[in-house]
Amino acid sequence: MFLKMNCFQLILLVFIGFTIITPFLIYTCNAENEVAEKTFELNNFDFLRRGMTYKEVIEKAGKPDIIDDSNKGFISIKYCLRDDSVLILDFGIHDMVIIYAYLEKPNGEMKLYLIKREIPLELNDFDFLKIGMNYWEIVEKVGRPDAPAGSGVFMVKYILKDGSGLILNFGSGIKLERAILERSKGEFVVIIQ
């Protein structure tokens, strides 16, 4: 009876341990890990466009190497590339539309991977902007932003056709407080305040 009790406890312990530890396992794309085949190169993702859905990306690129749904607002999918870098695509949880893309280099450096637009934006595409506008009203007119831009406050950046960036500052909410044009020479001009 004592032996059976210990076996049962051991099985229970292994089951509980497996249940608790499994969600925390992290897979990386390196030579020691056989998770990814590394069949992609970065130029295989030239098809990416703003507004693409998760389903459209999967249809063109195939199944990702890693799916991470641990964040509340978005799902990340990762493709391991031949050069040992990783392309990370973030999709909004509600509409499954691509938000941002990042390229993680083998040395751990992360850099924004700019997703192209069908029609590049120009400054006059934002003539409708007014203080107090809701973030989602802006997204409805010009699409999702190209990059996050703030730290501690909600700021986003739209990359314009001429290479400049339009930074929209929403403060701690989702109402527009300020718009700043970042010129290619590093000069900043407040457009709306």
N, C-alpha and C positions, 0 to 999 in steps of 0.2 A: 504494500500500500504506500509506504514512504517513497519507494522508487518511482511509482506511478505519479505521485504527487510532484516529485522533483522534475520529472519529464514534462508533465503538464505545465508546470511553472516555467520551465526552460522554453517550451514552445510558445507559451504566452509572452514571455519576455522577448523572444526573437521576433514575434509578430508585432508587438508594440514598438520595439526598436526599429524595425523595418518601416512601419507606418509613420513613425515620427521623423526618421532620418531621410527617407527617400525624397520628400519634397525639397530638401535643402541641397541635394546633389547638384553641382554645377558642372556642366560640360563645357570644355573649351576646345577650340580648333587648333590643335597642335599635333606634332608628329607622334606623340605618345598616345594620343587618343584616336581611336578608329571610328569615332562618331560620324565624321564628315569625310566625303570622298574628295573634296576640294577640286571639283570639276569646273568651277566658274572662274572667270577673270572679271575685273571691274567693268570692262567694256561690254560684257554680256548684259549689263543693266542700263545701257543707254536708252532703252525703251521706256524707262520710268518717266511718268508725267504727273504733275499735280492733279489731284482729283481721282487718281486710280484707286480702285478698291482692292482689298485683300484678295478677293477671288480673281480679279484680273491679273494681279502680279503672280499669283500661284499658277494660273493658266500659262503665262509666258515664261516664267523662270523655273517652274516646278516646285516641288515640296522643299521647304526650307530645312536647313540642318538643325536649327533650334527654334522652338517656339517658347516665348516667355510671357505668361499671362499673369504675372505676380503683381503688376501695377494696377491701380484702380481705374485710371483714365485711359489706358491704351494697352495694346498688345504689341510686343516686339517680336519680329522674326529675324533670324540671323542666317546669312549665307557665308560659309567659310570659303575663302578664295585661295587660289593656288599659291599666291605669294605669302600665305599665312596671315593675311589681314581678314577682317570680318566686316561685312556690310550689314548694318542693323537698320531695319525699317520699322518705324512706329506707326501703328494704325489706331485711329480713334475707336474706342470701345463701342460707341453707340452707332456710328455709321460705317465703321470698318474702312474708312478712307485714309490714305496715307497722310501722315502729319509731317514727319521729319525723317531724314535718313542720316546715318552717321557711318563713318569708316573708322574702324579701330585697327590701327597698325600693329604689327607683331610686337613692337616695343611698349604697347599699351596706350600710345597717344591716340586720342579721339579727335576727329575733325568732322565738321558738318559736310555732308555730301549733298550738294545742291540738286534738287529735283527740278527739271525743266518744266516750263509752262508751254501750253500750246501756243498762246499769244503772250509774249513778254509784256510786263506791266511798265507803264510810264507814269511820271508824277501826275499828269493831268487825269489819270484814271482814278485819282483819289480826291478830286475836286469836291466830292460830296461830303467829305469828312467834316464833322462838327463835334465840339466838346460835348461829352455826355452820351455820345453814340454807344450802343451796345456792341461788344466784340462780335457777336453772331450776326448783327446787321452788316458789319463790314465784311465778314467772311462770305456772306450771301452775295455781296456785290463784286468782290475781287478774288474770292477764294481764300484758302488757308494761307497763313504767312509762311515764309521760307525758313525762318529760324527763330528760336527763342532769343531774346536780347537782354533780359533783365536778371538781376540777382536780388532776391528779397521783395521785388515787386513784379507785377505781371506786365512784361514788355515783350513785344514781338517785332520782327523785322521782315519787310518785304524787299527783295532785291529787284531793282529796276533795270530796264533794258540798257541804260547807259553805265551800269556798274555801281551806281550809288545805291544807298539803302534808305528806306523810309522806316523809322523806328516809331512804333505806336506804344505809348505808355498808358496803361490802365490802372496804375497804382495798385491798391490792394483789392480791387474789384474787377468788374468787367465793363466799366464805363470809361470811354476815352477821356484822358486828362491832358494829353500833350502828344504832338506829332513833331518829330525831328528828322530833318534830312541829313544823312551822313554822306557827304560828297566823297568821291574816290581819293581825294588828296588828304583825307582825315579831318576835313572841316565839317563842323556841325552847325546847322541852321534850324532854328525853331520855326516850324510852319504854322502850328496851331498851339495856343496855350490859353 
